[in-house]
Structures are given as structure tokens and as C-alpha cells.
């Protein structure tokens, strides 16, 4: 399943956002969930527009690192695919197996 870049970032933030610093969480939340432009975020947080952009880039990189190590999004998407394509009694076992894979 191929995800749009912004959708992927939103999902990664849902999975790993709590692992970011409070500042990164605040900036990323404003950017992703409230669709605020960089100028508005910079005014709200009290940092420059460039600092907002840097924070978003660093947070995105951190989220991608967490995904590469933990693979929660990959497992979630595999589980979703199973749910969409399967309606048999073995579904629960298949879902459990997805989470047990490394």
C-alpha cells in the first residue's frame, strides 16, 4: 500500500509522536492537524519560520527512525490489508501473527 507523504507523516505521528520533545510535538501538531502555515506556527510558538521548518524536518526524521526500528506503521498497514481482504475465522490468528513478526 502506497501512502501519500502527508498521510504517512500523520500516521507516524500517531504512532510515535509522544516520543518527540514537547516543542516538536507542538509544532508538528500545528502543522499536521491544524494545517497552520509556518508563519502562524512561528508566531504562536515564538520562534522563526526557519526554526519551525527545521523542527518539522528533525521531527520527521526522528519519526522515520522510530519506524525503521520498530515497524509499527508497517505492521498496522499489513493488519489493515488483512482486515480488508479477509472475512474468515482465521482472521484473528493472522492479525496476531502480523504483530509477532520482526
DSSP file (Angstrom, degrees, kcal/mol; ACC not computed):
  #  RESIDUE AA STRUCTURE BP1 BP2  ACC     N-H-->O    O-->H-N    N-H-->O    O-->H-N    TCO  KAPPA ALPHA  PHI   PSI    X-CA   Y-CA   Z-CA
    1    1 A X              0   0    0      0, 0.0     2,-0.5     0, 0.0    76,-0.0   0.000 360.0 360.0 360.0 124.8    0.0    0.0    0.0
    2    2 A X        -     0   0    0      0, 0.0     2,-0.3     0, 0.0     0, 0.0  -0.826 360.0-157.9 -97.2 126.3    1.5    3.3   -1.1
    3    3 A X        -     0   0    0     -2,-0.5     2,-0.1     1,-0.0     0, 0.0  -0.777  22.1-109.0-105.0 147.4    0.7    6.3    1.2
    4    4 A X     >  -     0   0    0     -2,-0.3     4,-2.8     1,-0.1     5,-0.2  -0.419  36.5-114.4 -62.3 147.7    0.7    9.9    0.4
    5    5 A X  H  > S+     0   0    0      1,-0.2     4,-2.2     2,-0.2     5,-0.1   0.892 115.5  46.3 -55.8 -44.4    3.6   11.7    2.2
    6    6 A X  H  > S+     0   0    0      2,-0.2     4,-2.2     1,-0.2    -1,-0.2   0.873 112.3  50.3 -70.3 -36.3    1.4   13.7    4.4
    7    7 A X  H  > S+     0   0    0      2,-0.2     4,-2.4     1,-0.2    -2,-0.2   0.918 110.8  50.1 -65.9 -42.8   -0.8   10.7    5.4
    8    8 A X  H  X S+     0   0    0     -4,-2.8     4,-2.7     1,-0.2    -2,-0.2   0.924 110.6  49.4 -59.7 -44.8    2.3    8.7    6.2
    9    9 A X  H  X S+     0   0    0     -4,-2.2     4,-2.4    -5,-0.2    -1,-0.2   0.892 110.0  51.1 -64.0 -39.5    3.6   11.5    8.4
   10   10 A X  H  X S+     0   0    0     -4,-2.2     4,-2.1     2,-0.2    -1,-0.2   0.922 112.1  46.6 -62.3 -44.2    0.3   11.8   10.2
   11   11 A X  H  X S+     0   0    0     -4,-2.4     4,-2.2     2,-0.2    -2,-0.2   0.910 111.7  50.4 -66.0 -41.8    0.2    8.1   10.9
   12   12 A X  H  X S+     0   0    0     -4,-2.7     4,-3.1     1,-0.2     5,-0.4   0.902 110.1  51.1 -61.7 -39.6    3.9    8.1   12.0
   13   13 A X  H  X S+     0   0    0     -4,-2.4     4,-2.1     1,-0.2     5,-0.2   0.880 107.8  52.9 -64.6 -37.6    3.0   11.0   14.3
   14   14 A X  H  < S+     0   0    0     -4,-2.1    -2,-0.2     2,-0.2    -1,-0.2   0.911 117.1  38.3 -62.2 -42.0    0.0    9.0   15.7
   15   15 A X  H  < S+     0   0    0     -4,-2.2    -2,-0.2     1,-0.1    -1,-0.2   0.918 136.6  13.0 -75.0 -44.8    2.3    6.0   16.5
   16   16 A X  H >< S+     0   0    0     -4,-3.1     3,-2.3    -5,-0.2     4,-0.3   0.394  88.7 106.9-119.6   1.0    5.5    7.8   17.7
   17   17 A X  G >< S+     0   0    0     -4,-2.1     3,-1.7    -5,-0.4    -3,-0.1   0.814  75.5  63.0 -55.9 -33.9    4.6   11.4   18.3
   18   18 A X  G 3  S+     0   0    0      1,-0.3    -1,-0.3    -5,-0.2    -2,-0.1   0.674  95.2  62.6 -66.3 -15.6    4.7   11.0   22.1
   19   19 A X  G <  S+     0   0    0     -3,-2.3    -1,-0.3     2,-0.0    -2,-0.2   0.553  88.9  88.4 -86.2  -8.3    8.4   10.2   21.8
   20   20 A X  S <  S-     0   0    0     -3,-1.7    39,-0.0    -4,-0.3    -3,-0.0  -0.387  91.7 -89.9 -82.5 165.2    9.2   13.6   20.4
   21   21 A X     >  -     0   0    0      1,-0.1     4,-2.8    -2,-0.1     5,-0.2  -0.289  39.5-108.0 -67.4 162.5   10.1   16.6   22.5
   22   22 A X  H  > S+     0   0    0      1,-0.2     4,-2.6     2,-0.2     5,-0.2   0.898 121.4  50.7 -59.9 -40.5    7.2   18.8   23.6
   23   23 A X  H  > S+     0   0    0      2,-0.2     4,-2.6     1,-0.2     5,-0.2   0.931 111.3  47.1 -63.3 -45.9    8.3   21.5   21.2
   24   24 A X  H  > S+     0   0    0      1,-0.2     4,-2.7     2,-0.2     5,-0.3   0.908 112.6  50.6 -62.6 -41.4    8.5   19.1   18.3
   25   25 A X  H  X S+     0   0    0     -4,-2.8     4,-2.5     2,-0.2    -2,-0.2   0.926 111.9  47.3 -60.8 -45.4    5.0   17.7   19.3
   26   26 A X  H  X S+     0   0    0     -4,-2.6     4,-2.2     2,-0.2    -2,-0.2   0.932 115.5  43.6 -63.3 -47.9    3.5   21.2   19.4
   27   27 A X  H  X S+     0   0    0     -4,-2.6     4,-2.3     2,-0.2    -2,-0.2   0.933 116.5  46.4 -65.0 -46.6    5.0   22.3   16.1
   28   28 A X  H  X S+     0   0    0     -4,-2.7     4,-3.3    -5,-0.2     5,-0.4   0.883 111.3  52.6 -65.3 -38.5    4.1   19.1   14.3
   29   29 A X  H  X>S+     0   0    0     -4,-2.5     4,-1.8    -5,-0.3     5,-1.1   0.926 111.2  46.5 -61.9 -45.1    0.6   19.1   15.7
   30   30 A X  H  <5S+     0   0    0     -4,-2.2     6,-2.2    -5,-0.2     4,-0.5   0.901 117.4  44.3 -62.9 -40.7    0.0   22.6   14.5
   31   31 A X  H  <5S+     0   0    0     -4,-2.3     4,-0.2     4,-0.2    -2,-0.2   0.924 125.4  28.7 -70.9 -46.6    1.5   21.7   11.1
   32   32 A X  H  <5S+     0   0    0     -4,-3.3    -3,-0.2    -5,-0.2    -2,-0.2   0.936 129.4  31.3 -84.0 -49.6   -0.3   18.4   10.5
   33   33 A X  T  <5S+     0   0    0     -4,-1.8    -3,-0.2    -5,-0.4    -2,-0.1   0.769 130.3  31.8 -87.6 -27.1   -3.5   18.5   12.4
   34   34 A X  S   <S-     0   0    0     -5,-1.1    -1,-0.2    -4,-0.5    -3,-0.2   0.434  93.4-135.3-110.3  -1.4   -4.4   22.2   12.2
   35   35 A X        +     0   0    0     -6,-0.3     2,-0.3    -4,-0.2    -4,-0.2   0.838  41.1 171.5  52.6  38.2   -2.8   22.8    8.8
   36   36 A X        -     0   0    0     -6,-2.2    -1,-0.2     1,-0.1    -2,-0.1  -0.572  33.6-116.8 -79.8 139.9   -1.2   26.1   10.0
   37   37 A X     >  -     0   0    0     -2,-0.3     4,-2.2     1,-0.1     3,-0.3  -0.342  29.2-107.2 -69.6 159.6    1.3   27.8    7.8
   38   38 A X  H  > S+     0   0    0      1,-0.2     4,-2.7     2,-0.2     5,-0.2   0.850 118.2  57.0 -57.4 -37.4    4.9   28.1    9.0
   39   39 A X  H  > S+     0   0    0      2,-0.2     4,-2.0     1,-0.2    -1,-0.2   0.913 108.3  46.0 -62.7 -43.8    4.5   31.8    9.7
   40   40 A X  H  > S+     0   0    0     -3,-0.3     4,-2.3     2,-0.2    -1,-0.2   0.897 112.9  50.0 -67.1 -39.9    1.5   31.3   12.0
   41   41 A X  H  X S+     0   0    0     -4,-2.2     4,-2.7     1,-0.2     5,-0.3   0.929 109.6  51.5 -63.3 -44.0    3.3   28.5   13.8
   42   42 A X  H  X>S+     0   0    0     -4,-2.7     4,-2.1     1,-0.2     5,-1.4   0.893 111.5  47.3 -61.7 -39.4    6.3   30.6   14.3
   43   43 A X  H  <5S+     0   0    0     -4,-2.0    -1,-0.2     2,-0.2    -2,-0.2   0.896 114.3  46.9 -67.2 -40.2    4.2   33.5   15.7
   44   44 A X  H  <5S+     0   0    0     -4,-2.3    -2,-0.2     1,-0.2    -1,-0.2   0.877 120.9  36.2 -69.4 -38.2    2.4   31.1   18.1
   45   45 A X  H  <5S-     0   0    0     -4,-2.7    -2,-0.2    -5,-0.2    -1,-0.2   0.736 106.9-122.3 -89.3 -24.7    5.5   29.3   19.3
   46   46 A X  T  <5S+     0   0    0     -4,-2.1     2,-0.3     1,-0.3    -3,-0.2   0.809  71.9 109.6  86.7  32.2    7.8   32.4   19.3
   47   47 A X  S   <S-     0   0    0     -5,-1.4    -1,-0.3    -6,-0.2    -2,-0.1  -0.840  72.8 -85.2-129.7 169.5   10.5   31.1   17.0
   48   48 A X     >  -     0   0    0     -2,-0.3     4,-1.9     1,-0.1     5,-0.1  -0.264  35.1-113.6 -72.8 162.6   11.5   32.0   13.5
   49   49 A X  H  > S+     0   0    0      1,-0.2     4,-2.3     2,-0.2     5,-0.1   0.891 119.9  53.0 -60.6 -40.5    9.9   30.5   10.4
   50   50 A X  H  > S+     0   0    0      1,-0.2     4,-2.6     2,-0.2    -1,-0.2   0.878 106.5  52.4 -63.6 -38.3   13.2   28.7    9.6
   51   51 A X  H  > S+     0   0    0      2,-0.2     4,-2.4     1,-0.2    -1,-0.2   0.871 108.1  51.6 -65.9 -36.0   13.3   27.2   13.1
   52   52 A X  H  X S+     0   0    0     -4,-1.9     4,-2.4     2,-0.2    -2,-0.2   0.942 110.9  47.5 -62.9 -47.5    9.7   25.9   12.6
   53   53 A X  H  X S+     0   0    0     -4,-2.3     4,-2.4     1,-0.2    -2,-0.2   0.912 112.4  49.4 -60.9 -43.4   10.8   24.3    9.3
   54   54 A X  H  X S+     0   0    0     -4,-2.6     4,-2.8     1,-0.2    -1,-0.2   0.900 110.2  51.3 -61.9 -41.5   13.9   22.8   11.0
   55   55 A X  H  X S+     0   0    0     -4,-2.4     4,-2.7     2,-0.2     5,-0.2   0.912 110.1  48.9 -63.0 -43.1   11.8   21.4   13.8
   56   56 A X  H  X S+     0   0    0     -4,-2.4     4,-2.5     2,-0.2    -2,-0.2   0.919 112.9  47.8 -62.8 -43.9    9.4   19.8   11.3
   57   57 A X  H  X S+     0   0    0     -4,-2.4     4,-2.4     2,-0.2    -2,-0.2   0.925 114.1  46.0 -63.6 -44.8   12.3   18.3    9.4
   58   58 A X  H  X S+     0   0    0     -4,-2.8     4,-2.3     2,-0.2    -2,-0.2   0.908 113.9  48.4 -65.0 -42.2   14.0   17.0   12.6
   59   59 A X  H  X S+     0   0    0     -4,-2.7     4,-2.5    -5,-0.2    -1,-0.2   0.908 111.5  50.2 -64.7 -41.7   10.8   15.6   14.0
   60   60 A X  H  X S+     0   0    0     -4,-2.5     4,-2.3    -5,-0.2    -2,-0.2   0.921 110.8  49.2 -61.6 -44.7   10.0   13.9   10.6
   61   61 A X  H  X S+     0   0    0     -4,-2.4     4,-2.0     1,-0.2    -1,-0.2   0.907 111.2  49.9 -61.1 -42.1   13.5   12.3   10.6
   62   62 A X  H  X S+     0   0    0     -4,-2.3     4,-2.4     2,-0.2    -2,-0.2   0.910 109.7  50.5 -64.0 -42.9   13.0   11.1   14.2
   63   63 A X  H  X S+     0   0    0     -4,-2.5     4,-2.2     1,-0.2    -1,-0.2   0.901 110.2  50.1 -62.6 -41.0    9.6    9.6   13.3
   64   64 A X  H  X S+     0   0    0     -4,-2.3     4,-2.3     2,-0.2    -1,-0.2   0.870 109.1  52.5 -65.3 -36.7   11.1    7.8   10.3
   65   65 A X  H  X S+     0   0    0     -4,-2.0     4,-1.6     2,-0.2    -2,-0.2   0.924 108.9  49.3 -64.5 -44.1   14.0    6.5   12.5
   66   66 A X  H  X S+     0   0    0     -4,-2.4     4,-3.1     1,-0.2     5,-0.5   0.915 111.5  50.0 -60.3 -42.3   11.5    5.1   15.0
   67   67 A X  H  X S+     0   0    0     -4,-2.2     4,-1.9     1,-0.2    -1,-0.2   0.902 107.7  52.8 -64.0 -41.0    9.5    3.4   12.2
   68   68 A X  H  < S+     0   0    0     -4,-2.3    -1,-0.2     1,-0.2    -2,-0.2   0.833 118.1  37.6 -65.4 -29.9   12.7    1.8   10.8
   69   69 A X  H  < S+     0   0    0     -4,-1.6    -2,-0.2    -5,-0.1    -1,-0.2   0.853 131.6  24.6 -87.3 -38.1   13.5    0.3   14.2
   70   70 A X  H  < S-     0   0    0     -4,-3.1    -3,-0.2    -5,-0.2    -2,-0.2   0.779  79.6-153.7-103.2 -31.7   10.0   -0.6   15.4
   71   71 A X     X  +     0   0    0     -4,-1.9     4,-2.1    -5,-0.5     5,-0.2   0.757  40.1 145.3  67.0  27.3    8.0   -1.0   12.3
   72   72 A X  H  > S+     0   0    0      1,-0.2     4,-2.6     2,-0.2     5,-0.2   0.900  71.8  48.7 -65.8 -40.6    4.6   -0.2   13.8
   73   73 A X  H  > S+     0   0    0      2,-0.2     4,-2.7     1,-0.2     5,-0.2   0.918 110.3  51.7 -65.5 -42.0    3.2    1.5   10.7
   74   74 A X  H  > S+     0   0    0      1,-0.2     4,-1.9     2,-0.2    -1,-0.2   0.919 113.2  44.9 -59.6 -44.6    4.3   -1.4    8.5
   75   75 A X  H  X S+     0   0    0     -4,-2.1     4,-2.5     2,-0.2    -1,-0.2   0.887 111.7  53.0 -67.8 -38.9    2.5   -3.9   10.8
   76   76 A X  H  X S+     0   0    0     -4,-2.6     4,-2.7     1,-0.2    -2,-0.2   0.927 109.9  47.4 -61.2 -45.3   -0.5   -1.7   11.0
   77   77 A X  H  X S+     0   0    0     -4,-2.7     4,-2.2     2,-0.2    -1,-0.2   0.868 111.5  50.8 -66.3 -36.0   -0.8   -1.5    7.2
   78   78 A X  H  X S+     0   0    0     -4,-1.9     4,-2.1    -5,-0.2    -1,-0.2   0.908 111.6  48.3 -65.4 -41.3   -0.4   -5.3    7.0
   79   79 A X  H  X S+     0   0    0     -4,-2.5     4,-2.4     2,-0.2    -2,-0.2   0.918 110.4  50.8 -63.8 -43.9   -3.1   -5.7    9.5
   80   80 A X  H  X S+     0   0    0     -4,-2.7     4,-2.2     1,-0.2    -1,-0.2   0.899 109.1  51.5 -61.0 -41.2   -5.4   -3.3    7.7
   81   81 A X  H  X S+     0   0    0     -4,-2.2     4,-2.1     1,-0.2    -1,-0.2   0.909 109.3  50.2 -63.3 -42.0   -4.8   -5.2    4.5
   82   82 A X  H  X S+     0   0    0     -4,-2.1     4,-1.3     1,-0.2    -2,-0.2   0.920 110.7  49.4 -61.1 -43.5   -5.7   -8.5    6.1
   83   83 A X  H  < S+     0   0    0     -4,-2.4    -1,-0.2     1,-0.2    -2,-0.2   0.882 113.1  46.6 -64.2 -38.2   -8.9   -7.0    7.5
   84   84 A X  H  < S+     0   0    0     -4,-2.2    -1,-0.2     1,-0.2    -2,-0.2   0.834 120.7  37.2 -72.4 -32.1   -9.9   -5.6    4.2
   85   85 A X  H  < S+     0   0    0     -4,-2.1     2,-0.4    -5,-0.2    -2,-0.2   0.461 110.2  62.8-102.1  -2.3   -9.2   -8.8    2.2
   86   86 A X     <  +     0   0    0     -4,-1.3    -1,-0.1    -5,-0.1     0, 0.0  -0.975  34.8 164.4-133.4 137.6  -10.3  -11.5    4.7
   87   87 A X        +     0   0    0     -2,-0.4     2,-0.1    -3,-0.0    -1,-0.1  -0.042  48.3 113.0-134.2  31.1  -13.6  -12.4    6.3
   88   88 A X  S >  S-     0   0    0      1,-0.1     3,-1.3     0, 0.0    -2,-0.1  -0.461  79.5-102.1-103.3 177.6  -12.8  -15.9    7.6
   89   89 A X  T 3  S+     0   0    0      1,-0.3     3,-0.5    -2,-0.1     4,-0.3   0.669 114.6  65.1 -70.9 -18.1  -12.5  -17.4   11.0
   90   90 A X  T 3> S+     0   0    0      1,-0.2     4,-2.2     2,-0.1    -1,-0.3   0.403  71.3 101.3 -85.6   3.6   -8.7  -17.4   10.9
   91   91 A X  H <> S+     0   0    0     -3,-1.3     4,-2.5     1,-0.2     5,-0.2   0.898  77.7  52.0 -58.2 -44.8   -8.5  -13.6   10.8
   92   92 A X  H  > S+     0   0    0     -3,-0.5     4,-2.3     1,-0.2    -1,-0.2   0.898 110.3  49.3 -60.9 -40.3   -7.7  -13.1   14.5
   93   93 A X  H  > S+     0   0    0     -4,-0.3     4,-2.2     2,-0.2    -1,-0.2   0.906 110.5  50.6 -65.1 -41.2   -4.7  -15.6   14.2
   94   94 A X  H  X S+     0   0    0     -4,-2.2     4,-1.7     2,-0.2    -2,-0.2   0.912 110.3  49.4 -63.0 -42.2   -3.5  -13.8   11.1
   95   95 A X  H  X S+     0   0    0     -4,-2.5     4,-1.5     1,-0.2    -2,-0.2   0.921 110.4  50.1 -64.3 -43.6   -3.6  -10.4   12.8
   96   96 A X  H  X S+     0   0    0     -4,-2.3     4,-1.1     1,-0.2    -1,-0.2   0.894 108.1  54.0 -61.0 -39.3   -1.7  -11.8   15.8
   97   97 A X  H  X S+     0   0    0     -4,-2.2     4,-1.2     1,-0.2    -1,-0.2   0.848 102.2  58.0 -64.6 -33.9    0.9  -13.2   13.5
   98   98 A X  H  < S+     0   0    0     -4,-1.7     3,-0.4     1,-0.2    -1,-0.2   0.920 108.4  45.7 -61.2 -42.7    1.5   -9.8   11.9
   99   99 A X  H  < S+     0   0    0     -4,-1.5    -1,-0.2     1,-0.2    -2,-0.2   0.699 109.8  55.2 -75.8 -18.5    2.3   -8.3   15.3
  100  100 A X  H  < S+     0   0    0     -4,-1.1    -1,-0.2    -3,-0.2    -2,-0.2   0.680  87.5  97.5 -86.1 -18.8    4.6  -11.3   16.2
  101  101 A X     <        0   0    0     -4,-1.2   -26,-0.0    -3,-0.4    -3,-0.0  -0.343 360.0 360.0 -69.7 150.7    6.8  -10.9   13.1
  102  102 A X              0   0    0     -2,-0.0    -1,-0.1     0, 0.0    -4,-0.0   0.379 360.0 360.0-114.8 360.0   10.0   -9.0   13.4
